[in-house]
Amino acid sequence: MTAAQSFFVSPRGDTRHGHVVEADSFEEAAVAFAERWSPPVDADGDIALIVRDREDGREICLRLDLDSGEAQPCG
């Protein structure tokens, strides 16, 4: 078992409401953030989050589909 990574997750466009999340992947960090802090939902019923690896600085935008539970890169 590997140690969880540390991520900084925030709603897209709003880093003031971000939090550090420990998870095994970008996707797991996004889901954990959404479950704990209930970020705003957009007109499509999705949540757009910026997830940044705190160790290497890599950052991605993920869109969580609340109906399916799937995480996809923002378009």
Phi and psi restraints in degrees (range 20) as a CNS / XPLOR table:
assign (resid 1 and name C) (resid 2 and name N)
       (resid 2 and name CA) (resid 2 and name C) 1.0 -92.4 20.0 2
assign (resid 2 and name N) (resid 2 and name CA)
       (resid 2 and name C) (resid 3 and name N) 1.0 155.8 20.0 2
assign (resid 2 and name C) (resid 3 and name N)
       (resid 3 and name CA) (resid 3 and name C) 1.0 -74.1 20.0 2
assign (resid 3 and name N) (resid 3 and name CA)
       (resid 3 and name C) (resid 4 and name N) 1.0 145.1 20.0 2
assign (resid 3 and name C) (resid 4 and name N)
       (resid 4 and name CA) (resid 4 and name C) 1.0 -65.9 20.0 2
assign (resid 4 and name N) (resid 4 and name CA)
       (resid 4 and name C) (resid 5 and name N) 1.0 151.4 20.0 2
assign (resid 4 and name C) (resid 5 and name N)
       (resid 5 and name CA) (resid 5 and name C) 1.0 -90.4 20.0 2
assign (resid 5 and name N) (resid 5 and name CA)
       (resid 5 and name C) (resid 6 and name N) 1.0 161.5 20.0 2
assign (resid 5 and name C) (resid 6 and name N)
       (resid 6 and name CA) (resid 6 and name C) 1.0 -104.6 20.0 2
assign (resid 6 and name N) (resid 6 and name CA)
       (resid 6 and name C) (resid 7 and name N) 1.0 126.7 20.0 2
assign (resid 6 and name C) (resid 7 and name N)
       (resid 7 and name CA) (resid 7 and name C) 1.0 -124.1 20.0 2
assign (resid 7 and name N) (resid 7 and name CA)
       (resid 7 and name C) (resid 8 and name N) 1.0 150.9 20.0 2
assign (resid 7 and name C) (resid 8 and name N)
       (resid 8 and name CA) (resid 8 and name C) 1.0 -107.8 20.0 2
assign (resid 8 and name N) (resid 8 and name CA)
       (resid 8 and name C) (resid 9 and name N) 1.0 121.6 20.0 2
assign (resid 8 and name C) (resid 9 and name N)
       (resid 9 and name CA) (resid 9 and name C) 1.0 -120.4 20.0 2
assign (resid 9 and name N) (resid 9 and name CA)
       (resid 9 and name C) (resid 10 and name N) 1.0 136.4 20.0 2
assign (resid 9 and name C) (resid 10 and name N)
       (resid 10 and name CA) (resid 10 and name C) 1.0 -148.1 20.0 2
assign (resid 10 and name N) (resid 10 and name CA)
       (resid 10 and name C) (resid 11 and name N) 1.0 156.2 20.0 2
assign (resid 10 and name C) (resid 11 and name N)
       (resid 11 and name CA) (resid 11 and name C) 1.0 -60.5 20.0 2
assign (resid 11 and name N) (resid 11 and name CA)
       (resid 11 and name C) (resid 12 and name N) 1.0 143.3 20.0 2
assign (resid 11 and name C) (resid 12 and name N)
       (resid 12 and name CA) (resid 12 and name C) 1.0 -58.4 20.0 2
assign (resid 12 and name N) (resid 12 and name CA)
       (resid 12 and name C) (resid 13 and name N) 1.0 127.9 20.0 2
assign (resid 12 and name C) (resid 13 and name N)
       (resid 13 and name CA) (resid 13 and name C) 1.0 83.9 20.0 2
assign (resid 13 and name N) (resid 13 and name CA)
       (resid 13 and name C) (resid 14 and name N) 1.0 7.5 20.0 2
assign (resid 13 and name C) (resid 14 and name N)
       (resid 14 and name CA) (resid 14 and name C) 1.0 -147.1 20.0 2
assign (resid 14 and name N) (resid 14 and name CA)
       (resid 14 and name C) (resid 15 and name N) 1.0 72.0 20.0 2
assign (resid 14 and name C) (resid 15 and name N)
       (resid 15 and name CA) (resid 15 and name C) 1.0 -69.7 20.0 2
assign (resid 15 and name N) (resid 15 and name CA)
       (resid 15 and name C) (resid 16 and name N) 1.0 -15.2 20.0 2
assign (resid 15 and name C) (resid 16 and name N)
       (resid 16 and name CA) (resid 16 and name C) 1.0 -63.1 20.0 2
assign (resid 16 and name N) (resid 16 and name CA)
       (resid 16 and name C) (resid 17 and name N) 1.0 -25.6 20.0 2
assign (resid 16 and name C) (resid 17 and name N)
       (resid 17 and name CA) (resid 17 and name C) 1.0 -106.5 20.0 2
assign (resid 17 and name N) (resid 17 and name CA)
       (resid 17 and name C) (resid 18 and name N) 1.0 29.3 20.0 2
assign (resid 17 and name C) (resid 18 and name N)
       (resid 18 and name CA) (resid 18 and name C) 1.0 -90.0 20.0 2
assign (resid 18 and name N) (resid 18 and name CA)
       (resid 18 and name C) (resid 19 and name N) 1.0 162.8 20.0 2
assign (resid 18 and name C) (resid 19 and name N)
       (resid 19 and name CA) (resid 19 and name C) 1.0 -145.5 20.0 2
assign (resid 19 and name N) (resid 19 and name CA)
       (resid 19 and name C) (resid 20 and name N) 1.0 154.8 20.0 2
assign (resid 19 and name C) (resid 20 and name N)
       (resid 20 and name CA) (resid 20 and name C) 1.0 -80.2 20.0 2
assign (resid 20 and name N) (resid 20 and name CA)
       (resid 20 and name C) (resid 21 and name N) 1.0 134.0 20.0 2
assign (resid 20 and name C) (resid 21 and name N)
       (resid 21 and name CA) (resid 21 and name C) 1.0 -131.0 20.0 2
assign (resid 21 and name N) (resid 21 and name CA)
       (resid 21 and name C) (resid 22 and name N) 1.0 134.3 20.0 2
assign (resid 21 and name C) (resid 22 and name N)
       (resid 22 and name CA) (resid 22 and name C) 1.0 -95.9 20.0 2
assign (resid 22 and name N) (resid 22 and name CA)
       (resid 22 and name C) (resid 23 and name N) 1.0 126.2 20.0 2
assign (resid 22 and name C) (resid 23 and name N)
       (resid 23 and name CA) (resid 23 and name C) 1.0 -158.3 20.0 2
assign (resid 23 and name N) (resid 23 and name CA)
       (resid 23 and name C) (resid 24 and name N) 1.0 170.5 20.0 2
assign (resid 23 and name C) (resid 24 and name N)
       (resid 24 and name CA) (resid 24 and name C) 1.0 -89.2 20.0 2
assign (resid 24 and name N) (resid 24 and name CA)
       (resid 24 and name C) (resid 25 and name N) 1.0 -13.3 20.0 2
assign (resid 24 and name C) (resid 25 and name N)
       (resid 25 and name CA) (resid 25 and name C) 1.0 -156.6 20.0 2
assign (resid 25 and name N) (resid 25 and name CA)
       (resid 25 and name C) (resid 26 and name N) 1.0 166.0 20.0 2
assign (resid 25 and name C) (resid 26 and name N)
       (resid 26 and name CA) (resid 26 and name C) 1.0 -57.5 20.0 2
assign (resid 26 and name N) (resid 26 and name CA)
       (resid 26 and name C) (resid 27 and name N) 1.0 -44.7 20.0 2
assign (resid 26 and name C) (resid 27 and name N)
       (resid 27 and name CA) (resid 27 and name C) 1.0 -63.1 20.0 2
assign (resid 27 and name N) (resid 27 and name CA)
       (resid 27 and name C) (resid 28 and name N) 1.0 -44.5 20.0 2
assign (resid 27 and name C) (resid 28 and name N)
       (resid 28 and name CA) (resid 28 and name C) 1.0 -64.2 20.0 2
assign (resid 28 and name N) (resid 28 and name CA)
       (resid 28 and name C) (resid 29 and name N) 1.0 -36.8 20.0 2
assign (resid 28 and name C) (resid 29 and name N)
       (resid 29 and name CA) (resid 29 and name C) 1.0 -64.3 20.0 2
assign (resid 29 and name N) (resid 29 and name CA)
       (resid 29 and name C) (resid 30 and name N) 1.0 -42.0 20.0 2
assign (resid 29 and name C) (resid 30 and name N)
       (resid 30 and name CA) (resid 30 and name C) 1.0 -62.8 20.0 2
assign (resid 30 and name N) (resid 30 and name CA)
       (resid 30 and name C) (resid 31 and name N) 1.0 -45.7 20.0 2
assign (resid 30 and name C) (resid 31 and name N)
       (resid 31 and name CA) (resid 31 and name C) 1.0 -64.9 20.0 2
assign (resid 31 and name N) (resid 31 and name CA)
       (resid 31 and name C) (resid 32 and name N) 1.0 -44.0 20.0 2
assign (resid 31 and name C) (resid 32 and name N)
       (resid 32 and name CA) (resid 32 and name C) 1.0 -60.8 20.0 2
assign (resid 32 and name N) (resid 32 and name CA)
       (resid 32 and name C) (resid 33 and name N) 1.0 -41.2 20.0 2
assign (resid 32 and name C) (resid 33 and name N)
       (resid 33 and name CA) (resid 33 and name C) 1.0 -62.1 20.0 2
assign (resid 33 and name N) (resid 33 and name CA)
       (resid 33 and name C) (resid 34 and name N) 1.0 -47.7 20.0 2
assign (resid 33 and name C) (resid 34 and name N)
       (resid 34 and name CA) (resid 34 and name C) 1.0 -61.8 20.0 2
assign (resid 34 and name N) (resid 34 and name CA)
       (resid 34 and name C) (resid 35 and name N) 1.0 -39.5 20.0 2
assign (resid 34 and name C) (resid 35 and name N)
       (resid 35 and name CA) (resid 35 and name C) 1.0 -68.3 20.0 2
assign (resid 35 and name N) (resid 35 and name CA)
       (resid 35 and name C) (resid 36 and name N) 1.0 -35.9 20.0 2
assign (resid 35 and name C) (resid 36 and name N)
       (resid 36 and name CA) (resid 36 and name C) 1.0 -86.7 20.0 2
assign (resid 36 and name N) (resid 36 and name CA)
       (resid 36 and name C) (resid 37 and name N) 1.0 -39.6 20.0 2
assign (resid 36 and name C) (resid 37 and name N)
       (resid 37 and name CA) (resid 37 and name C) 1.0 -111.6 20.0 2
assign (resid 37 and name N) (resid 37 and name CA)
       (resid 37 and name C) (resid 38 and name N) 1.0 0.4 20.0 2
assign (resid 37 and name C) (resid 38 and name N)
       (resid 38 and name CA) (resid 38 and name C) 1.0 44.1 20.0 2
assign (resid 38 and name N) (resid 38 and name CA)
       (resid 38 and name C) (resid 39 and name N) 1.0 65.6 20.0 2
assign (resid 38 and name C) (resid 39 and name N)
       (resid 39 and name CA) (resid 39 and name C) 1.0 -66.8 20.0 2
assign (resid 39 and name N) (resid 39 and name CA)
       (resid 39 and name C) (resid 40 and name N) 1.0 165.2 20.0 2
assign (resid 39 and name C) (resid 40 and name N)
       (resid 40 and name CA) (resid 40 and name C) 1.0 -63.7 20.0 2
assign (resid 40 and name N) (resid 40 and name CA)
       (resid 40 and name C) (resid 41 and name N) 1.0 146.4 20.0 2
assign (resid 40 and name C) (resid 41 and name N)
       (resid 41 and name CA) (resid 41 and name C) 1.0 -99.2 20.0 2
assign (resid 41 and name N) (resid 41 and name CA)
       (resid 41 and name C) (resid 42 and name N) 1.0 138.4 20.0 2
assign (resid 41 and name C) (resid 42 and name N)
       (resid 42 and name CA) (resid 42 and name C) 1.0 -84.6 20.0 2
assign (resid 42 and name N) (resid 42 and name CA)
       (resid 42 and name C) (resid 43 and name N) 1.0 -177.7 20.0 2
assign (resid 42 and name C) (resid 43 and name N)
       (resid 43 and name CA) (resid 43 and name C) 1.0 -62.3 20.0 2
assign (resid 43 and name N) (resid 43 and name CA)
       (resid 43 and name C) (resid 44 and name N) 1.0 -23.7 20.0 2
assign (resid 43 and name C) (resid 44 and name N)
       (resid 44 and name CA) (resid 44 and name C) 1.0 -87.9 20.0 2
assign (resid 44 and name N) (resid 44 and name CA)
       (resid 44 and name C) (resid 45 and name N) 1.0 -0.6 20.0 2
assign (resid 44 and name C) (resid 45 and name N)
       (resid 45 and name CA) (resid 45 and name C) 1.0 81.4 20.0 2
assign (resid 45 and name N) (resid 45 and name CA)
       (resid 45 and name C) (resid 46 and name N) 1.0 20.6 20.0 2
assign (resid 45 and name C) (resid 46 and name N)
       (resid 46 and name CA) (resid 46 and name C) 1.0 -111.9 20.0 2
assign (resid 46 and name N) (resid 46 and name CA)
       (resid 46 and name C) (resid 47 and name N) 1.0 167.1 20.0 2
assign (resid 46 and name C) (resid 47 and name N)
       (resid 47 and name CA) (resid 47 and name C) 1.0 -120.7 20.0 2
assign (resid 47 and name N) (resid 47 and name CA)
       (resid 47 and name C) (resid 48 and name N) 1.0 126.6 20.0 2
assign (resid 47 and name C) (resid 48 and name N)
       (resid 48 and name CA) (resid 48 and name C) 1.0 -103.8 20.0 2
assign (resid 48 and name N) (resid 48 and name CA)
       (resid 48 and name C) (resid 49 and name N) 1.0 123.5 20.0 2
assign (resid 48 and name C) (resid 49 and name N)
       (resid 49 and name CA) (resid 49 and name C) 1.0 -128.3 20.0 2
assign (resid 49 and name N) (resid 49 and name CA)
       (resid 49 and name C) (resid 50 and name N) 1.0 145.8 20.0 2
assign (resid 49 and name C) (resid 50 and name N)
       (resid 50 and name CA) (resid 50 and name C) 1.0 -99.5 20.0 2
assign (resid 50 and name N) (resid 50 and name CA)
       (resid 50 and name C) (resid 51 and name N) 1.0 126.9 20.0 2
assign (resid 50 and name C) (resid 51 and name N)
       (resid 51 and name CA) (resid 51 and name C) 1.0 -120.6 20.0 2
assign (resid 51 and name N) (resid 51 and name CA)
       (resid 51 and name C) (resid 52 and name N) 1.0 121.7 20.0 2
assign (resid 51 and name C) (resid 52 and name N)
       (resid 52 and name CA) (resid 52 and name C) 1.0 -120.8 20.0 2
assign (resid 52 and name N) (resid 52 and name CA)
       (resid 52 and name C) (resid 53 and name N) 1.0 128.6 20.0 2
assign (resid 52 and name C) (resid 53 and name N)
       (resid 53 and name CA) (resid 53 and name C) 1.0 -71.0 20.0 2
assign (resid 53 and name N) (resid 53 and name CA)
       (resid 53 and name C) (resid 54 and name N) 1.0 120.9 20.0 2
assign (resid 53 and name C) (resid 54 and name N)
       (resid 54 and name CA) (resid 54 and name C) 1.0 -73.2 20.0 2
assign (resid 54 and name N) (resid 54 and name CA)
       (resid 54 and name C) (resid 55 and name N) 1.0 -18.5 20.0 2
assign (resid 54 and name C) (resid 55 and name N)
       (resid 55 and name CA) (resid 55 and name C) 1.0 -83.7 20.0 2
assign (resid 55 and name N) (resid 55 and name CA)
       (resid 55 and name C) (resid 56 and name N) 1.0 -50.1 20.0 2
assign (resid 55 and name C) (resid 56 and name N)
       (resid 56 and name CA) (resid 56 and name C) 1.0 -106.3 20.0 2
assign (resid 56 and name N) (resid 56 and name CA)
       (resid 56 and name C) (resid 57 and name N) 1.0 -4.4 20.0 2
assign (resid 56 and name C) (resid 57 and name N)
       (resid 57 and name CA) (resid 57 and name C) 1.0 80.4 20.0 2
assign (resid 57 and name N) (resid 57 and name CA)
       (resid 57 and name C) (resid 58 and name N) 1.0 -2.6 20.0 2
assign (resid 57 and name C) (resid 58 and name N)
       (resid 58 and name CA) (resid 58 and name C) 1.0 -63.1 20.0 2
assign (resid 58 and name N) (resid 58 and name CA)
       (resid 58 and name C) (resid 59 and name N) 1.0 137.8 20.0 2
assign (resid 58 and name C) (resid 59 and name N)
       (resid 59 and name CA) (resid 59 and name C) 1.0 -133.9 20.0 2
assign (resid 59 and name N) (resid 59 and name CA)
       (resid 59 and name C) (resid 60 and name N) 1.0 137.4 20.0 2
assign (resid 59 and name C) (resid 60 and name N)
       (resid 60 and name CA) (resid 60 and name C) 1.0 -136.3 20.0 2
assign (resid 60 and name N) (resid 60 and name CA)
       (resid 60 and name C) (resid 61 and name N) 1.0 157.3 20.0 2
assign (resid 60 and name C) (resid 61 and name N)
       (resid 61 and name CA) (resid 61 and name C) 1.0 -104.8 20.0 2
assign (resid 61 and name N) (resid 61 and name CA)
       (resid 61 and name C) (resid 62 and name N) 1.0 129.1 20.0 2
assign (resid 61 and name C) (resid 62 and name N)
       (resid 62 and name CA) (resid 62 and name C) 1.0 -122.3 20.0 2
assign (resid 62 and name N) (resid 62 and name CA)
       (resid 62 and name C) (resid 63 and name N) 1.0 140.4 20.0 2
assign (resid 62 and name C) (resid 63 and name N)
       (resid 63 and name CA) (resid 63 and name C) 1.0 -108.7 20.0 2
assign (resid 63 and name N) (resid 63 and name CA)
       (resid 63 and name C) (resid 64 and name N) 1.0 120.5 20.0 2
assign (resid 63 and name C) (resid 64 and name N)
       (resid 64 and name CA) (resid 64 and name C) 1.0 -95.3 20.0 2
assign (resid 64 and name N) (resid 64 and name CA)
       (resid 64 and name C) (resid 65 and name N) 1.0 123.1 20.0 2
assign (resid 64 and name C) (resid 65 and name N)
       (resid 65 and name CA) (resid 65 and name C) 1.0 -87.4 20.0 2
assign (resid 65 and name N) (resid 65 and name CA)
       (resid 65 and name C) (resid 66 and name N) 1.0 112.6 20.0 2
assign (resid 65 and name C) (resid 66 and name N)
       (resid 66 and name CA) (resid 66 and name C) 1.0 -70.3 20.0 2
assign (resid 66 and name N) (resid 66 and name CA)
       (resid 66 and name C) (resid 67 and name N) 1.0 -22.4 20.0 2
assign (resid 66 and name C) (resid 67 and name N)
       (resid 67 and name CA) (resid 67 and name C) 1.0 -75.5 20.0 2
assign (resid 67 and name N) (resid 67 and name CA)
       (resid 67 and name C) (resid 68 and name N) 1.0 -45.0 20.0 2
assign (resid 67 and name C) (resid 68 and name N)
       (resid 68 and name CA) (resid 68 and name C) 1.0 -96.0 20.0 2
assign (resid 68 and name N) (resid 68 and name CA)
       (resid 68 and name C) (resid 69 and name N) 1.0 -21.4 20.0 2
assign (resid 68 and name C) (resid 69 and name N)
       (resid 69 and name CA) (resid 69 and name C) 1.0 81.1 20.0 2
assign (resid 69 and name N) (resid 69 and name CA)
       (resid 69 and name C) (resid 70 and name N) 1.0 7.5 20.0 2
assign (resid 69 and name C) (resid 70 and name N)
       (resid 70 and name CA) (resid 70 and name C) 1.0 -87.5 20.0 2
assign (resid 70 and name N) (resid 70 and name CA)
       (resid 70 and name C) (resid 71 and name N) 1.0 148.9 20.0 2
assign (resid 70 and name C) (resid 71 and name N)
       (resid 71 and name CA) (resid 71 and name C) 1.0 -111.0 20.0 2
assign (resid 71 and name N) (resid 71 and name CA)
       (resid 71 and name C) (resid 72 and name N) 1.0 127.8 20.0 2
assign (resid 71 and name C) (resid 72 and name N)
       (resid 72 and name CA) (resid 72 and name C) 1.0 -129.2 20.0 2
assign (resid 72 and name N) (resid 72 and name CA)
       (resid 72 and name C) (resid 73 and name N) 1.0 152.4 20.0 2
assign (resid 72 and name C) (resid 73 and name N)
       (resid 73 and name CA) (resid 73 and name C) 1.0 -60.3 20.0 2
assign (resid 73 and name N) (resid 73 and name CA)
       (resid 73 and name C) (resid 74 and name N) 1.0 144.4 20.0 2
assign (resid 73 and name C) (resid 74 and name N)
       (resid 74 and name CA) (resid 74 and name C) 1.0 -63.7 20.0 2
assign (resid 74 and name N) (resid 74 and name CA)
       (resid 74 and name C) (resid 75 and name N) 1.0 144.6 20.0 2
